[in-house]
Amino acid sequence: MDYEKLKKRDSSLDILRIIAVFTVLSVHFFLHNGFYSQTVEDKPMYIAVVMRTLFSVCVPLFMLLTGYLMSKKELSKKYYSGITKTLVVFVISTLACMIYKNIAQGDIFNLKSFILGTLDFTGSNYSWYIEMYIGLFLLAPFLNLAYGKLKNKKQKQVLLITVVFLTIVPSLFNIFNFGSLDWWTNPTSSDEFQKLVPSWWQGFYPVAYYFVGCYIREYGLKMKTRTMLILFVFSLFLFSTFNFFRSYGTTFKSGTYIYWYGFEPFVLSVLLFLLIKRIKTENMPKAAKVVLWKISDLALGIYLISFIFDSIVYPILCEKVILMPDRLPFYFVTVPIVFVLSAAASFIMNLVAKILIDGFKSAVKMVRDLRSKPDKGKYQHIIFAVLMALAIGFSLWKCYYGFGGNDESFYLTIPHRLTLGDSLFGDEWHLTQLSGFLLLPFVWLYTTITQSTVGIILAARIFYVICHAVVVCIIYSRLKKYGYFTVFGCVLYFLFTPFDIMALSYNTMGLDLIALTGVLMATADYSKKLPLIISGLAFAGAVLCCPYLAAAYVLYLIAVGAHCLIKKTPLNKNVFNSDLFSIKTFLWFTLGVGILAVIFIVFVLSRVSINEIFTNLPYLMADPDHPQMGFMMKMNYYFKTIVDCHSHFKYVLMAYGATAIVMILDRKRKQHRSIYLILTSAIVILALVMFMPTMTSVYYNAIMFPMIFMSITAYVLSENKNRELFASLFILGILYSVALCFSSNQYFFVTAMACSASNIAGFVFVGNLIKEMKASPDNLDYAVPCKYFAFGITAFLIVLQACFQITVKAEHCFWESSPSQLSQTIQDGPAKGIKTTSANAENYGQLYNDINEYQNLEKGNILFLTQKTWTYLAAKDFPYGTLSAYVTGENQNSLDRLRSYYSVNSKKIPKYIYIPKDSQWENIQQILLEAQQNGYTLSENTVSYKLQR
């Protein structure tokens, strides 16, 4: 906080800005509550007219503030940068509003519509002010020149009288009908008026307010505050009575006198501005000044983003309170709610704007610095930025393709049922449920804003790309000092998505959090606390995605103990001597772990008792998809599935095993680095070629595994080893692969997935090795050709890896056809906006329309006997009547688990049961008969069987 700046700051102007934006939201209250279609009569409507008249000061206050604050601005290059934040916040709000309208109202949203919606100021519904402000901002230096050239107060008063006469005065004189006597007793009888003064320049009113603001700053107004307050109150009720009279017996007449260029807003806003400006803020507490400063800084964002919250709040008000006059008391509820929500959103927008602006400035500075450097490595950051921009664009394009699997929508069902009040361990029985806690904020925010689940799957994909990109950028920022290979490692890691399911899941979140944990721990300044705490938070999140990973924390504790034992002995030269394993580092890391752990435990226990958890636990562990095995059997599966991942992969393992043994035993391996690098690269290329035929299948994770060999070779051969990165990222990635093998039934494919985190460290090791090889030659015949061949084959390997990953992303969709065959866009429901095959889209549409009929029925627990997990999202806010949205096969075993579930959770017995006719239940007639015997009535159509109790 800049307290010197705070001392000089006039807090009365902050108060003015806050009042201005609050009155904007107040005017919108009348825009959305039916005021303009209500007949003006009786006392409640008089009060409403008074309020509406008062709130007309909103925009004029902003314009007066602009003149007041900018009256001393001069024409310069620096001046034009002053509008940057305004424009960035405007663009962010436009993006937010257009996404909201796409989700909630079905408006078109794509790159073209976003660009056009930004340029024509329609994307953000309240952005007309920005269009006006841009012009006023551009004119301000020239207006200041004109105002400043006037020699004295009298000349400036003449200027004010001139602009007010041209813009404001017409609204006072051109509003009467002198052609009819009846009009004077009943002004609503005609809208025809006689012009008495010129009105062509009325649209120039922002300049009039600007000059008035300039004048107030320089001269103020010599009038007693009490007199000014009386005049303000008198004017308010005079104008309100006039407005009431002009509209009596019909709807509210928004004549020119109440528009922003009307005499009423002009008089009221000038008087209010002067009154607020006289508030003595010099002795105000520092904390109060800070609060006013921070809230006023949010004003623009509040103004622009409030459209979203208006669209959510006011339909509810109008639905609950039928008559418009009865809605007036709710002003004191709805407007503060919209203000607080808009302020929170504005805070986020300001934060994003600051990051973007600071990032742009840093980028400009970096480019300037790089241009001044002679070394060839100066373009590393630019290359990373360009490649990441291309990769992000590529990923966003891919988001729109493929709707073939049931896993993706399942990830969203757990947090969705949590938003409906269900509990973990009590109502949800799937073993992967813990990760749903991490997704809860996204699902809650999405369903709160949109009041539905329409489009949630596509939104979650886009959110995943954003989160994944942020994590990768953080990783790069910490590892960039290691050179160009960091660029390749980070970009290739970004391109990889586990199983090609582009969603935040226990796989994608766990992988990103592990990578983030390892990189932050390896690169932290161990004297600073925050990175260590953040690392702990990330690790705790990863444990929620894979509980067996908690074993890594125990191993870390053991390593800390080893550090304490050997740090003062001759053995202290190994990795355990690092401060990574100091007690202080461990404790701060543990604090981060503990913070998330406490939040999670409090959340869980707020919905389910410890006794209920222990009662349900045996049922959870009886999941047939995840059979319980002993430790040794799991470890056997871990290694066996690696060996058996391909019929010939054992030969790859044998070849690399032999190479690694020779390399480790070779005491002169430093002199033979080229040979080992060539051999390892050849082995990795061979492995990639083996996996090539199946790389565009659901098991494409396999292509991430072979690079682990390069990581090991590079680390062993490097003289200056990065031991912290090896321990905290490479080894942690391997431990993560073992933990996944214990918790998953995908074995080798999750092992390969986890290796992608270790490979980030591997690229750093390879870059370090090549740097060392450039500095010192190998001691063998043809050393130079061997070295350059090693470099060449390594480069070829990286290009091949990139080609494989790009090919997979471009041609593969999870359990779907390739994107080129996906031409039908889903039009409604949770999968809205996603492209799939015509057959899939037709089947989805039939089911969704059929399920949507439940919205006309009383809410009750619903059970979908199908593996299509998206059906629960389609049911919107119907409570879940199932142990999990994920059905472990349409078979007798799944039915038996449901019976067990209802035996201990009778409150979850469904009111409705839905069975699609394309499901694969072997004994469907028996299921229907049993349900009818238990009190359900059956209805049937061409799409489904519906049972209701």
N, C-alpha and C positions, 0 to 999 in steps of 0.2 A: 504494500500500500504506500502510495506517494503522499505522505502527510504534508509535505511542503505545498504540493498542489492542492491538497484539501483545504489548507489554511486560506489560500487565495480564492477558492471556489465560492461562488455565491449560491448558497443552498436554496434561496428563494426561487431561483430559476429551476432547480431540480423539482421543487414543489409544483411549480407551474407546469413542467413537462408531465409530471405524474397526473395532475388534475386534467391536463389536456387529453392524455390517452385514456383516462378513466371516463371522461365525458364522451370520447369516441365510442367506447364500448356501451355507454349508456344510450347513445343515439341508435346503436345497433339493437339494443333491447327493444326499442320501439319499431325498428325495421322488421323484427322477427316475431313480435308478439301479437300481430293482428291490429295494431293501432291504426294504421292507415286505411283499413277497411271497416273500422268501427264508426258508427254515427256519433258525432260530437254533440253531447247533451248530458245534463245532470252533473252532479258534483264530482263523481269519480273521473269523468272525462275532462273536467276543468283542471283537476289535479294533474292528469296525464299531460294536458296541453302546457301547463306551467313547467312540468319536468322537461318536456320536449323543447320548450323555448329556452330554458336554462342551458340544456346540453348542447344547444346550437353554437356555443362558444368553442367547441372542440377543435376544429380545424383552424379557425382564425387564431387561436392561441398559439398553435404551432407556427403559423406564418409570422405572427408578431415576434415570437422567439427567434425565428430565423433572422429577421431584420435586426433585432436587438444584438444577437451574438455575432452576426457577420458584417456589421456596419463598418468595421475597421479592416476588413480583408482587402488585400491588394492583389492585382493581377501578377501571378508568378507561376512557375512550373510546379512549385510545392503546393500552391493553392488547389490545383486540380486533383491532387492525390487525396484531398480531404473528403472526397465523395466515395472513396473506395469501400469503406466499411458499409455505407448505406447501400451501395449496389450489391455487395456480396450478400448481405442479409436479405435483400430483396430477392436475389436469385435463389437462395436457400429456401426462403419462405414460398417462393413460386414452386420449387420442386416439391416441398412438403404438401402444399395445397393440391397440386396436380396429382400426386400419388394418392392423397386422401380421396379426391374426387373420382379417381380411377377405381379405387377399392369400394368406396361407399355408394357412388352414384353411377358407376359404369362408364365414366367419361374415357375417351381415348387418351392413352398415355404412351408415347414413344419419344424417340429423340427429336423427331420433326415437330411433334405437338409441343414438346417442352421448349424448343427454341422459339417457335412462333408464339407460344403462350407467354414467354418471357419478353419477347420484343414488342408484342402488342398489349402487354400489361393486363392480360385476361387470365393468366394462369393463377395468379394470386388475386382473389376477387376484390380485395380492398386496396389494390396497388395503384389506383388512379392518382393518389397523392404523390407517389414516387415519380410518375410521369410529369406531374406539375413541378415537383421539387427539382428535378434534373434541369428543367429550363430556368427556374429561379436561381439555382446554384450557378449555372453558366452565366446568367446576367448579373449576378451580385457584384462582381468587381466593377462593372461598368455603371451599375446603379450607384455604387459607392462613390465613383468618380463624379457622377452628376450631382449627388447629394453634397459631396465634399467641396465642390467648386462654388456652391452658394455661399455668399460672404457672411451672412448673419442669420440670426434667428428668424427675423421677419421674412426673409426670402424663403427659408425652409418651411415656414408656415404657409406661405403662398403655394409652395410645391405640394404640401399636404392637402390644402383646400382643393387644389386642382385635381389631384388623383382621386380624392374622395368624391368630388363632384362628378367626375367621369364614371366612376365604378360603383359607388355606394348610394349616392343621392337618387339615382333613377329608381331605386327600389322603394323610395319614400314617396315620390311624386307620381310615378307611372302605375299606380295600383288602384285608381279610382275610376268610376264610370259616371261621367257627367251627362250622359245622354238619357238617363232614366232616374226619376225620383224614387221609384220602387226599390231600386238597387240599394239605396242608402238605408232602407229599413230591412232589406233582405239581400245582403251582398252575395249570397249563394245562388241567386237567381240568374246571374250571368257572369261569364268569365271574360267579358270584353271590357277593356280599359283604354282610356285616352292617354297618349304619351304627352307629357309636359316638358320633359327635359331629354337631351340626347342620351341614348342607352347603348350605343354601338360598342363602347369601350368597357362594358361591364365585365367581360371575360378577362380583363386586365387586372382584376381585383387582387391577385397575389402581390403585385407590385405596390398597390396601395397599402396593404398590411405591412409589407416590407419597409416602406418609407416611414410608416407610423412607428414601427419597432425601432428604426434608426433614431427617430426624433425622441422617443421616450428615453432611450439610452443617453442621449445628449442633454436633454432638457427636463424630462419628466413632466409632471403636471402639478402646478401649484394649487392644490385644493386640500382642505382638511380631510383626514381619513374618514372621520365620522360623516362628513357631508358626502364624500364619495360613496360610502357604504349605503347611506340612505338613498342616494341617487341610483345606485345599482339595484337595490331592492324595489324601489319605486318603478324603475324602468322594466324590471322583470315582470312585475304584476301588470303594468300598463300594457306591455307587449303581449303578455299571455292572454289578458282579457280581450285585446284586439284580435288575436288569433282565434280565440274561442268564438267571438262574435262573427268573424269572417267565415267560420266553418259551421256555425250552429245549424243543426238539423240535417247535416250531410257529413260526408267523410272529411277528414282533416285537409284543409287547403294549404298545400306547400307553395305559397306565393313567393315571388322574388324577394319579398321582404324578410323571409326566413332562410333563404339560401345563404351560402357563405358570403356572397356579395350583397346581402340584405342589410338594411340599416339596423335591424334588431341584433343579429350576431355581432355586428361591428361595434355598436355602443356597449353591449354587454361584455364582449371580450376585452375591449380596451379598458373598461372600468375594472374588470376582474384582474386583468394583468397588472394594473397599477396598484390595486389593493394587495395582491399577493406579493408584489415586488417590495412593498413596504414592511413586510414581515422581517423583524430583526433576527438574523440567524447567526450573528457574530458569537454570541455566548451559548449557542446550542451545543449540547454534548457531542463530543467527537464521534461516538458510536452512531448517534442519530444522523449526523451529517453523512457518515459512510453509507448507512442504509438508504438514505435519500438519493445519494449519488449512484449507488448500484441499481436501485429500482428505476431511476430516471434513464439510466443507460440502456435499460431494456425496453424503453417506450416504443421505439420503431418496430422492433420485433413483435411486441405485444399487439400493436396496431395491425400488422400484416398477417400474423398467424392466427389471430382471434377468429377468423372465418371458420377454421376447423372446429373450434370449440363452440362457436355459435351454432354450427350445423348439428352438433351433438346435443347441446343443452336445450335449445329452444323447441325443437320438436317434442321433447319429453315434456316441457312445460305446457305446450299447447295441447298435448294429448291428455295430460293429467288435469289441467284447469281449462274448462271449456270456454267460459266467457272471458273476453278480453279485459274488461274492467277488474275482474277478479284476479287477473295476473299481475296487476300493479304492485301489490305487496311483495311479490316474489322478486321484484327488482333488487331488493336488498339481499337476496340469496343468489340469483343467477348471475348478476353482473360481477360480484366478488368472486364467484366460482370461475367464471370465464377469465377474469383478470389474473387470478392465481395460476390457473392452468396455462394461460398464454404467457405469463411471466416465466414459468418454468420452461416452457418450450423456447421462449426468447433467450433465456440463459444458455440453453443448449445451442441455439443458432449463433449467438454471439461467440460462444466458445469455438464452434466449428469455423465461424468467420475469422476469428483470431488465428486459429491454426492454419487456415488457408492463406491468410494474408501474411502471417509470419513465415509460413513455408515458402510462399512466393518470393518474399524479400530475401529469405535465406538462399533460395535457388538462384535468384538474380546475383546475390553477392558471391555465391559459390561459382557461378559461371564466370563472373568478372575475375575472381581470384584464380580460377583455373586457366583463364585466358592469359593471365600474367605469368603462369608457370611454364617452364620449358619442358618438363618431363612428359613422356608419352602417356602416363597413367592418369593424366588430369581429367579424362573424360569418363572415369569409372562411374561416378554418380549419375551423369547424364545417360549413360548406357543403361544403368539400372532403372532410371525413371522411364525411359522410353520402352524398355522391355516389359516393365511392370504395367505401364499404360496399355500396351498391346495385349498383355496377358489378362488384365482386368476386363478390357473390352471383349476379348475372346470368351472369357468366362460368363460375362453378362449375356452375351449372345446365346451361349449354351443353356442358360437358365430357362429359356423358353421351350426347350425340347425334351420330350420324353415323359410319359406317365404310365410306366409299365409295372412298377413294383408296388408292394404294400409296405415296405419298410419305411419309406420316406414320410408318408402321412402318419405312420405309427409314432414316429418321434414326436410329432406335435400333439398326439392324443393325450399323452401323459400330462404335460403342462395344461392342456385344455381342460381335462377333467379336474385338475387342481384349481383352475379358475372358477369351476362350478362348485367348489367346496369339498371335493374328495380329498382323501389322505393318502400319503405314501405308507406302505407297509400294511395299511388297513384295507383300503378300497382297491388299491392297485397291487397286483401280485407278480407282475413281470419282473425278472431279475435286473433288467437294465433301467429300472424306474428312477434311480438316484439322479441320473443325468437330466431328467425332466425338470428338476429343480432349477438348473441353470437356464433352461429355456422358458421358465415361467414368466420373467419380466417381458420378454418379447411377445409371447402369446397374450398375456394380460393387456399389454399396451395396444396390440393390434385389435383385439376384440373390443376393447374399451372405445377406441377411436372409431372403428367401423361399425360397431354394434352387430357384428356378424363374423362368420369365418370365410366369407367369399374371397377367393384369391389368396388365402393365407399360405398355401404351399409355394406359389411363385414368390410371394413376398419373403418367405423364409429362405428361399434360394438366394435371392438378391442380398438379403441380410447376411447370409453365410459368406458370400463373395466379399462383402464389405469387411466383415470381421476377419476373415482369412487374410485379406490384403493388409489390414491394419497390423496384424500379428507379424506378417512377413516384413513389413516396413520397419517395425520395431526391431526385429531380428537383424535386418540389414544395418540399421543404424548402430547396433552394438558390435557388429562384426566387420563393418566396412573397412576398418583399418588393415584388414588382412588381404586386401587387394581384389583383383578382378574375379578370382574364383568364388569369392563370396557372392558376387552378382549372379553367377551361374547357379550356385547352390540354392540361393534364395528364390530365384525365378522358377527353377525346376521344382522346388518344393511347393511354390504357389500353384503351379500347373497341376500338381497331383491332388486328386480328391479320392479318398478311400472308396473303393467299389464304384467310383464315378457317381455316387449319390450326392448331389450338390445340395446338402442340407446340413444344418447344425444338428449333429447327432452325437451319441456317445463315442463314435469313432473320430469324427472330424474335430469335435471340441477337445476330446482327450489328446489327440495328436498335436493340435495347436498349443494346448496348454503345457504339454510336456516339452515341446520345442521352446516355448517361451520361458519356462522354468529353467531349463538347462542353459540357455543363452544368457539370461539375466544373472544366474549364479556364476557362470564362468567369467563374465565380463564386469562384474560388480566391483565398485570400490568398497572393499569390505569395512571401511570406516563409516560408510553411509548406510543408513537404516532402510530408507524407502525401497530401493531396489530389492533388498532381501525380503522385506515384508510382502511386496508384490509377487516375488517368486513363490513365497509360501502360499499366497492366495491362489496363484495359478496351479501350484501342485495340488492343493486341496480340491480345486475344481477338477483336475485330472483324476483324482481318486474317486470323485463322485461318478466319473465316467467309467472307471475301472477299479472297483474296490480293492482288488488284489494288489494294486500298485502301492497300497499302504506299506507293503513289505519293503519298498525302496526307502521309506522313511526310517524304518528300523535299521536297514543297512547303513543309511547315512549316520545314524546315531552311533553305530559300531565304528564307522570310519572316524567319527569325531573322537571316540575313545582311543582309537589307534593313534590319532594325531597327538593327543595329550601324552600318550605313553612314549612316543619316539621323538618328540620335537627337541628334546635335549640329549639325544643319543646320536651315535654315528650313523644311524639309519635315516636321519632326517632329510636326506637328499631326494627321497622319492615324492610322489604326488601328495602323500598324506601330510607333508610339511607345509602345504599351502594353507593360507588363511581361509580358504573355502571350507576347511574342516575345523576351524576354531570354534570354541564354545560360544563366543559372542555371535558369530555368523549363524550358527545353528539356532540360537535362541531367537534371533530376529526372524529367521526363516520360520521357526515354530510359531511365532506370534501371528504371522500371516496365515499359516495353516489353521491356527486356533480361531481366528476371526471368522473365517468362513464356516468352520466346523460348528461354532456356537450358533451362528445365524441359522444354519441348516437344522441343527438339533432343536432349536426353539421353534422353528417352523413346523417340523415333523410332530413334536409333542403338543403343539397347539391344536392338532387335529386328531391325534390318536394316542392312546395311553401305552405305557411301556408293557403292561399286561397283554394288551391286544397285539402288540408287535410280536411278543414271544409266542402268543397263541397262533399267529399266522405264519411265523417263520418256517415251520416244517413244511407247510403247504407251498411256500415260495420256493424252497429248496428242492421240491419234488417236480420242478419243471422238466418235462421230458426232452425239451430241446437242449437242456444243459445237464446231462446226467452227472451225478457225483462220482468222482474218481479220486483215488489216492494220489499223494504227491508224486511218487515215483512213476505211476502210470501216466500222469499228466506230463511229466518231464520226458518220458519216453515218447509220448505223442508229439511233443514239441520238436524233438530231433528227428523222429521218424517221418513226420509230415514234411520236413525240409528235404530230407533225402528222397522222399517219394513224390515231391511236387511235380516232377517230370520223369518219364521213364529213363532218361539218360542223365538226369541231373547229378546222380551219384558220381559220374565220371568227372563232372565239373568240380564237385567237392573233393574228390581224390586229387585232382590236378592242383587245385589251390591249396589243399592241405599239404601236399608234398612241397609246393613252392614256399609256403609259409614256414614249414619246418626248416628247410634249407636256409631260408632268409634269416630266421631267428638264430640258428646255429652258426651262421656265417659271421665270424668276428670282423671280417673285412667287407661287410655288406655296404658300407658307405662308398666303397670303390666300385661296387657292382650295382648301383641303384638303377641304372638304365635297364639292365637285364631284367631285374625284378619288376620294374614298372611295365616293361613291354609284356612280360609273361602274364602279369595280373590283368593288364588291359585286354590281352587276347582272351583270357579265361572269361572275363566279364562280357566281352562282345559275344563269345560263344554262348554264354548263358542267355543273353538277351535274344539272340537268334533262335534259341530253343523255345523261348516263351512267345516269340513273334506270332505263330499261328493262332494262339488263343488270347492275344493281348486285347482284342476288342470284344472280349466276353466279360461277364460279370466278375471274373476272377483276375482282372488285369493288374491287381495289386502286385502280382508276382514280378513285374518288370522293375519294381523298386528294390528288390532284394540284392541282385548281383553287385550293385555299387558298394555294398558293405565290404567286399573284398578289397576294393581300391582304398577304402578308408583305412582298413587295417594295415595294408602295405605302406601307404603314405605315412601313417603315424610311426610305424616301426622304423622306417628308413630315415625319417627326419631327425636331424641332430638337435635342433631347438624345438623340443616338443611342447605343444600347448597342453599341459597336463590338466589344467582346470577345465578346458573345453572337452577334453577326452573323458574326464571323470563325470562332469555334470551334464553333458549332453550325449556324447557317444554311448557311454555305459548306461546312462539313464534310459536312452532309447532301446538298448538291448534288454534291460530289465522290464521296460514297458512291453516289449514283444513277448516276454515270458509271462508277465501278468495277464496279457490279453489271451494267451493260449490257455491259461487256467480258467478264464471267465467266458471264453467264446467257443463256439463249435466250428469256427472257420479256420482254426489252426494256422497252417502255413500262410494263408492269405492275410491274416491279421499280423502275423510275424513280419511279413514283407511290408505291410503298411507301417508298422512301428519303426522299421529300419529307415524310412524316409526322414525321420527326425534325426537319427544318427548320421545320415548322409549329409546333412547340413554341415556338421562338424567335419565329415569326410572331405568335403570340397575345400574347407580351410586347410586341412592337412595336405591335400594334393597341391594346393597353391603354395604352401610353405615349402614342400619338398621340391617343387620345380624351381622356386626361387633359390633354394640352396644349390640345386644342380647347376643352375646358371652361374652361380658364384664360384663353384669349385668343380673341376672335371673329374670323371671317374678314372680309375687307374686300370685301363684295359685297352687292348688293341681296338682300333677304330672307335675310340671313345666318343669323338665328336659326332660321327654319323649315328652311332647308337643313341646318343643323347637326343639328337634331333628326331630320330625315329620314335623314341619314347615319347617326346613331346607331341609328335604328329599323331601317334596312335591314341594318346590320351585325349587330344582334341577331337579326334574322330569318335571316340567313345562318348564324349560329352554331347556331341552333335547327334549321335545315334540315339542316346537316351532322350534328348529333347524331341527328336523326330517321333520316337515311339509315344512319348507322352502327348504330344500335340495330335498325333494321329488318333489316339484313343479318345481324346476329348472331342475331336471333330467328328468321329465316325461311330462312337458308341454311346448309347443311352442305356441306363440300367434296366434290364429285362424289357427292352424295347428295340424297335428297328432303328436304323441309323437316321440321323436328323434329316437327310435328304428325302426320306420316305414319310416323314411326319408333316403332313400338310393341313391337318384339321385342327383348328383352335377350339379348345373347350370354352364355352360361352358363359358358364355360371357355376356356382358352387365353390368349394375349397380349391379346386384345380383350375379355376378360371384363368385364362390367359396362356395356358400351357398347350403346346402343339403335340398332337399324337396322331395315330392312324385313324382313318375314318371309322373303322370297326370299333376301336377303343372309344372314340368320342361318342359314337351312337350308343354303345352299351352304357357308358358313363351317364349320358344325358337321360336315358330311359330310367336308370336307377335313381339319379338325382331328383328328377321330377316326381318320381313315385315316392321317394323319401320325404320330399318337401311337403307332401300332403299332411304330414304329421304336425306341421305348424298350425293347422286348424284345430288340433286336438288339445286336450288338457295335458300339461306337462307331467311327465312321469318317467321312471327308469326305463331305458330302452336297451334291448339286446339285439345286436346284429349277428346272426349266425352265418358269417362269411369271413373269408380272409381279406376282404377289401376294407382295410382299416380306415379309409377316408370316409366311410359311411357315417362314422361317429362325428366327424367334423361337419358333415352335411346336415346332421340332426341339430346343429347349432347349440342351443342351450338346454337340450334334453339331458337329464342326468344319465350317467353311464350305469347300466345294469349288468355289468360284466366284471370279471376279474382282471381283464386287460383287453384292449382293442385288438391285440394280436392273438389270433387263434392258431394254436399249434397243430395245424392240419384239420381238415373237415372230417373228423373221425370220432370214434367212440371215446377215445382217450380225452379229447377236448370236452366232450359232454360230461364225462366223469369228473373232470376238474371243476367244471361249472357247478355241478351238484355239491361238491365239497365246499366251494366258495359260498354258495347260498346257505349251506348248513351252519356256517359261522358268521355270515353277513346277511341275515334275513332282510335287513333294510334295503338291500340291493336287489331283491327279487324283482324282475322286470314287470312293468305294466304292459309293455309292448315288446313283441318279438318279431323281427323282420328277417325273412329268409329269401334271398334272391333265387330265382329258379335256375340260374346258371351255376349255382354252387354244386359241390361234388359230394354232398352227404350221401352215404351209402343207404342209410335207413331213414330217408326223409319222411316217409309215411308213418313210421313208428314215432318219430319226433313230433309230428303233428298230432297224432292220436294221444300221445302222453300229455301234450300241452292242453288239449281239450279236456282230458280227464282231470286236469288240475285247474279247471275253471276258465280257460282261455277260449275265446270265440275266434273262429277262423274266417278270414276273407281272402279271396284269391283273385289275381288278375294275370295278365300275360307276362308280367315282369317278376312277381314275387308272391310269397305267402305272407300274410300279415295276421299275427295273433295278438289279441287284446284281452286284458283281464279286467 
